[in-house]
Amino acid sequence: MNGTNLDRIERERAYHNDRFTEETRVHQGKYYFALRDLEQLYEQEVLAGAEGADVLEYGCAKGEWSIKVAPKAKSLQGIDISDVAIEAAATLLTDAGFHNCSFSAMNAEAMNFPDESFDLVFGSGILHHLDLEKSYSELARVLRPGGRAIFKEPLGYNLLLNAYRAVTPSARTPDEHPLLRPDFDLARRYFSKVDLQFFGLTTLASVPLRNTRIGESAYRLAASFDRVLTRFPGMRWQAWYVLMIMEKDKTPAAGNLRPLSMES
C-alpha cells in the first residue's frame, strides 16, 4: 500500500470512528424517507440470499443489518474500517445470543479471508468510499462461483444533489466519490452479471411531507413516477441511489478480466 492510499485509509478510519462514537449525520437522516422502496428491496434481496449461506457484511457499522441477517445465515462475518463500530456490532450480536457471527476491523480493499469464502457479500453505502478496482477484485476473490454481491450506493450525476454535497462537507469524508457510469463498467470486468435499479428521483420532493397526513400518498405517487422515469437512460442516472446486484461466474476462468463494457 502506498503512502497516499494509507493516508486515505487512515482518514476514513478516523472519520468513521468519530461518527460511530458520536453520530455526525443526523441531519441527513430525514432524506432517506425518499428511499423507502430501495430499503425494502435491498432487505428482501439480502435476506433471501443469506438463507443457509456463508455471508460477509462489507462495512457492517454497528451491526444493524447483521442482526437481521444472522438468523438466516449459516455463518456471518462482518468487517468495518472502524474498530469502534466492530466492538459495537460484536456486542450487539453476542448480547442477542447469536453464535454464528464474527466481526473484524479490516481494510475492505485487502481482506484477510481465503479465496471463495462466501456465498453472499452485502453492504450499504460503502463502495463509494473505496478504491473500486481493489474493492471489486477483492469481492470477486472472496465470493464462490455463482455467489452474489448486493450493494446500495449513491450516484454522482444529479446537479442539485451535488450542490447539496458541496455545502455540507462535514457530512461525508473528503475521499468518498458517488458512483459514475465508468464505475459500473469496471464492475462488469469482475462479475458476469451486474443488475442496476435506480431510486430517489422525484421521491425527494416527498421528504418535506414525511410527517404529514399526506406524506405516504405523496411518496407513493412520486415512487410511481420514478419507476417510469428511470426506464430512460437519460433520467435514471439523475437518481440519488442505485441498487447493485452482481454475480460471479459459476465457472470463472482464473485471472481473466472482461473488456470494459459501454452499457448505460
Secondary structure as UniProt FT lines:
FT   HELIX           3..21
FT   HELIX           26..35
FT   HELIX           36..50
FT   TURN            51..52
FT   STRAND          54..58
FT   TURN            61..62
FT   TURN            64..65
FT   HELIX           66..69
FT   TURN            70..72
FT   STRAND          75..80
FT   HELIX           83..95
FT   TURN            96..97
FT   STRAND          101..105
FT   TURN            108..109
FT   TURN            115..116
FT   STRAND          118..124
FT   HELIX           127..129
FT   HELIX           132..142
FT   STRAND          143..155
FT   HELIX           159..167
FT   HELIX           169..171
FT   TURN            174..175
FT   HELIX           181..190
FT   STRAND          193..199
FT   HELIX           202..209
FT   TURN            210..211
FT   TURN            213..214
FT   HELIX           215..229
FT   TURN            230..231
FT   HELIX           233..236
FT   TURN            237..238
FT   STRAND          241..247
FT   TURN            254..255
//
